[in-house]
Amino acid sequence: MKKVAEVKALDGYKLWLRYADGVEGVVDLSAHMGKGVYAIWEDPREFAKAHIGPSGEIAWNEQLDMDADALYLKLTGKKPEDIFPRLHKLTTSC
């Protein structure tokens, strides 16, 4: 699991993330805004509540969070097997 060291909510429904391995950058989440559970973000103050949750996820409240690994993949453009070597072994052995 990739560990988030810091998160900041930015304007335009973007997050700046810094991971423990030094990777950092901005992820655009605006495509989610207003859809399903993300309807809460229609109030920009709710989006601004982004924080690192108790299990390392990016959370806004007890009902809404995002997986840190999924955000890492989005940020870096990597594939799951690039950051999870065991997954690569499973996909090549089949």
Secondary structure, 3 states (H helix, E strand, C coil): CCCEEEEEEECCCEEEEEECCCCEEEEECHHHCCCHHHHHHHCHHHHCCCEECCCCCEECCCCCEECHHHHHHHHHCCCHHHHCHHHHHHHHHC
